[in-house]
Amino acid sequence: MAADRARVLSARLRDAYGAVYASLCGSPPGPLKPWHHKWLVTVDLHDDLRDRLPGLRGSVLDVGCGRAPYRKWLSGASEYVGVDVESRPGIDRLIEPGEPWPLDDAYFDSILCTQVLEHDSRPDHTLSEISRVVRPGGTVLITVPFAYNEHALPHDYRRWSAAGAAGLVGERFRVEETRKQGRVGTLLGALWLNWIDHAVGRSPALQLLRALALPVWIAGCTVVNGLARVVDAMDRTGAFYLNVMIVARSPDRS
């Protein structure tokens, strides 16, 4: 009974802390404040998506859309369809893993698939379905992580380097751009802050301490995030990064 009460108390504390933290710092995958502990995880991804998504035209398919956080940036789209394997607000079509999607061949002008394939046990099937439903000459924009901690378990299967992601996508599409997101400061800062958050979340006592010391945590995250970007400016190696963005085009099938 004592263990059950402790679990309930821990869950309530975590939920209350999460609500307060989100109100102060934002909540992923949406835009985050520079003092959020996951700001480094999303800042370059969001900058690239804000730059690219308004250029996607016509009917757009968002694969693994979740709660459709990027729909607001698709200002050039005439139609938006979000698909995912779990039913939730923002999803237009439910798809079954490993099964053909309930979508017409060569229908979509553009495909968006962000931070999804690492959670897909059959990425080849997903890319095959993307190839089937995009029109010839259509745009395909995919992002995947390269260096990141385990998350969304148990469905976290793999990571890709820039060359690996380009090779995977290039089996079916003509790759036009491969962009690395983040540098060594972003990589180290993101993993460090994620580790602290994960470690604290495993202990009810530490959760309470974090809640009481929230201003200190926010200040610490701000410092780490700022230093990380300074270190990024000194990194010219191109070998240390968080994510990869691939922009590709569906080949002419005639």
C-alpha positions as CSV (number, residue, x, y, z in Angstrom):
1,M,0.0,0.0,0.0
2,A,2.8,2.4,0.9
3,A,4.5,1.7,-2.5
4,D,1.2,2.4,-4.3
5,R,0.7,5.7,-2.5
6,A,4.3,6.7,-3.3
7,R,3.7,5.9,-7.0
8,V,0.4,8.0,-7.0
9,L,2.2,10.9,-5.2
10,S,5.1,10.7,-7.7
11,A,2.7,10.8,-10.7
12,R,0.7,13.7,-9.3
13,L,3.9,15.6,-8.5
14,R,5.2,14.9,-12.0
15,D,2.0,16.0,-13.7
16,A,1.8,19.2,-11.6
17,Y,5.5,20.0,-12.3
18,G,5.0,19.3,-16.0
19,A,2.0,21.7,-16.2
20,V,3.9,24.6,-14.5
21,Y,7.1,23.9,-16.5
22,A,5.2,23.9,-19.8
23,S,3.6,27.2,-19.0
24,L,7.0,28.8,-18.3
25,C,9.1,27.1,-20.9
26,G,6.9,25.6,-23.6
27,S,6.2,22.0,-24.5
28,P,7.7,19.8,-27.2
29,P,7.3,19.3,-30.1
30,G,6.1,22.9,-30.2
31,P,8.4,25.9,-30.1
32,L,10.4,26.1,-26.8
33,K,11.8,28.9,-24.8
34,P,15.6,29.2,-24.7
35,W,15.5,28.2,-21.0
36,H,13.8,24.8,-21.7
37,H,16.0,21.8,-21.2
38,K,15.1,20.5,-24.7
39,W,15.6,23.8,-26.5
40,L,18.8,22.6,-28.1
41,V,17.0,19.5,-29.3
42,T,14.5,21.5,-31.3
43,V,16.0,24.9,-32.2
44,D,17.8,23.9,-35.4
45,L,15.1,21.5,-36.4
46,H,12.4,24.2,-36.1
47,D,14.5,26.8,-37.8
48,D,14.9,24.5,-40.9
49,L,11.3,23.5,-40.9
50,R,10.1,27.1,-40.6
51,D,12.3,27.9,-43.6
52,R,11.2,24.9,-45.7
53,L,7.6,24.1,-44.9
54,P,6.0,27.2,-46.3
55,G,7.4,26.1,-49.7
56,L,5.6,22.8,-49.7
57,R,2.7,23.2,-52.1
58,G,-0.5,21.5,-53.0
59,S,-1.7,18.5,-51.0
60,V,0.7,17.6,-48.1
61,L,0.9,14.3,-46.3
62,D,2.4,14.4,-42.8
63,V,3.6,10.9,-41.9
64,G,3.7,10.2,-38.2
65,C,2.1,13.6,-37.5
66,G,1.3,13.1,-33.8
67,R,-0.6,16.2,-32.8
68,A,0.2,18.0,-36.1
69,P,2.6,20.6,-34.5
70,Y,4.0,21.7,-37.9
71,R,0.7,22.2,-39.7
72,K,0.7,25.9,-38.9
73,W,3.9,26.3,-40.9
74,L,2.5,24.8,-44.1
75,S,1.1,28.1,-45.4
76,G,1.5,27.0,-49.1
77,A,-0.5,23.8,-48.7
78,S,-4.0,23.6,-50.2
79,E,-4.7,20.3,-48.4
80,Y,-3.2,18.7,-45.2
81,V,-3.6,15.1,-44.3
82,G,-2.0,13.7,-41.1
83,V,-1.5,10.0,-40.6
84,D,-0.2,8.0,-37.6
85,V,-0.4,4.6,-36.0
86,E,-2.2,5.9,-32.9
87,S,-5.5,7.7,-32.8
88,R,-5.2,11.2,-31.3
89,P,-6.3,14.8,-32.0
90,G,-4.8,16.0,-35.2
91,I,-4.8,12.7,-37.1
92,D,-6.9,12.4,-40.2
93,R,-6.1,8.8,-41.1
94,L,-5.1,5.9,-39.0
95,I,-2.5,3.5,-40.5
96,E,-1.5,0.0,-39.4
97,P,2.3,-0.8,-39.1
98,G,3.4,-2.9,-42.0
99,E,0.1,-2.5,-43.9
100,P,-0.7,-0.5,-47.1
101,W,-2.0,2.9,-46.3
102,P,-5.6,3.8,-47.1
103,L,-4.4,6.5,-49.5
104,D,-4.5,6.8,-53.3
105,D,-1.4,6.3,-55.5
106,A,0.5,9.4,-56.6
107,Y,-2.0,11.7,-54.9
108,F,0.2,14.0,-52.7
109,D,2.4,16.8,-54.0
110,S,4.6,16.9,-50.9
111,I,5.4,14.5,-48.0
112,L,6.6,15.5,-44.6
113,C,8.1,12.9,-42.2
114,T,9.9,14.4,-39.1
115,Q,11.6,12.4,-36.3
116,V,9.5,9.3,-37.1
117,L,11.6,6.6,-38.8
118,E,13.7,5.9,-35.7
119,H,10.5,4.7,-34.1
120,D,9.5,2.6,-37.1
121,S,10.3,-1.1,-37.0
122,R,9.9,-1.3,-40.8
123,P,11.2,2.0,-42.3
124,D,11.6,0.4,-45.7
125,H,7.9,-0.2,-45.8
126,T,7.2,3.4,-44.8
127,L,9.4,4.8,-47.5
128,S,7.8,2.4,-50.0
129,E,4.4,3.7,-49.1
130,I,5.7,7.3,-49.3
131,S,7.0,6.5,-52.8
132,R,3.6,5.1,-53.8
133,V,1.4,8.0,-52.6
134,V,3.6,10.9,-53.8
135,R,3.2,12.2,-57.3
136,P,6.1,12.1,-59.8
137,G,8.2,15.2,-59.1
138,G,6.8,15.6,-55.7
139,T,8.8,16.8,-52.7
140,V,9.8,14.6,-49.8
141,L,11.2,16.1,-46.6
142,I,12.4,13.8,-43.9
143,T,14.3,14.4,-40.7
144,V,15.9,11.7,-38.5
145,P,18.2,11.8,-35.4
146,F,21.8,11.0,-35.6
147,A,22.9,11.2,-31.9
148,Y,20.3,11.2,-29.2
149,N,19.4,9.3,-26.1
150,E,16.7,6.5,-26.0
151,H,13.2,7.8,-26.0
152,A,9.6,6.7,-26.6
153,L,10.5,3.2,-25.5
154,P,10.1,0.4,-26.4
155,H,9.8,1.8,-30.0
156,D,13.2,3.3,-30.5
157,Y,15.2,1.2,-33.0
158,R,18.0,3.1,-34.8
159,R,19.9,6.3,-35.7
160,W,21.3,7.5,-39.0
161,S,24.4,9.5,-40.0
162,A,24.0,12.1,-42.8
163,A,25.4,9.6,-45.4
164,G,23.2,6.8,-44.0
165,A,20.0,8.9,-44.2
166,A,20.8,10.1,-47.7
167,G,21.5,6.6,-48.8
168,L,18.3,5.3,-47.3
169,V,16.2,7.9,-48.9
170,G,18.2,7.9,-52.1
171,E,17.1,4.3,-52.8
172,R,13.7,5.6,-53.9
173,F,14.1,9.4,-54.4
174,R,16.5,11.9,-55.8
175,V,18.2,13.6,-52.9
176,E,18.5,17.3,-53.4
177,E,19.8,18.4,-50.0
178,T,21.3,16.8,-46.9
179,R,21.6,19.1,-43.9
180,K,23.1,18.3,-40.5
181,Q,21.3,20.0,-37.6
182,G,23.3,21.1,-34.6
183,R,27.0,21.1,-33.8
184,V,29.2,19.8,-31.0
185,G,27.9,22.3,-28.4
186,T,24.3,21.5,-29.2
187,L,25.0,17.8,-29.1
188,L,26.8,17.8,-25.7
189,G,24.4,20.4,-24.1
190,A,21.3,18.5,-25.2
191,L,22.5,15.1,-24.0
192,W,23.7,16.6,-20.7
193,L,20.4,18.3,-19.9
194,N,18.4,15.3,-21.1
195,W,20.5,13.1,-18.8
196,I,19.8,15.3,-15.8
197,D,16.1,15.5,-16.5
198,H,15.9,11.7,-17.0
199,A,17.9,10.9,-13.9
200,V,15.8,13.2,-11.7
201,G,12.6,11.8,-13.1
202,R,13.5,8.4,-11.7
203,S,13.3,9.4,-8.0
204,P,10.3,11.0,-6.3
205,A,12.6,12.7,-3.8
206,L,14.6,14.3,-6.6
207,Q,11.4,15.3,-8.5
208,L,10.3,17.2,-5.4
209,L,13.8,18.8,-5.1
210,R,13.6,19.8,-8.8
211,A,10.2,21.4,-8.3
212,L,11.4,23.4,-5.3
213,A,14.5,24.5,-7.2
214,L,12.7,25.2,-10.5
215,P,14.2,28.8,-10.8
216,V,17.7,27.3,-10.4
217,W,17.0,24.6,-13.0
218,I,15.7,27.2,-15.5
219,A,18.7,29.4,-14.9
220,G,21.1,26.4,-15.3
221,C,19.4,25.4,-18.6
222,T,19.7,29.0,-19.9
223,V,23.4,29.0,-19.2
224,V,24.0,25.6,-20.7
225,N,22.0,26.5,-23.8
226,G,23.8,29.7,-24.3
227,L,27.3,28.1,-23.8
228,A,26.3,25.4,-26.2
229,R,25.7,27.8,-29.0
230,V,29.0,29.6,-28.4
231,V,30.8,26.3,-28.6
232,D,28.8,25.5,-31.9
233,A,30.3,28.7,-33.4
234,M,33.8,27.2,-32.9
235,D,33.0,23.8,-34.4
236,R,34.1,23.4,-38.0
237,T,34.4,19.6,-38.1
238,G,30.9,18.8,-39.4
239,A,31.2,15.4,-37.5
240,F,29.1,16.2,-34.4
241,Y,25.4,16.8,-34.9
242,L,21.9,15.9,-33.5
243,N,19.7,15.4,-36.6
244,V,19.7,15.1,-40.3
245,M,17.3,16.7,-42.7
246,I,16.9,15.2,-46.2
247,V,15.0,17.1,-49.0
248,A,14.4,14.8,-52.0
249,R,12.2,14.6,-55.1
250,S,10.1,11.7,-56.4
251,P,11.5,10.6,-59.8
252,D,9.5,10.8,-63.0
253,R,7.8,7.3,-63.4
254,S,7.2,7.7,-67.2
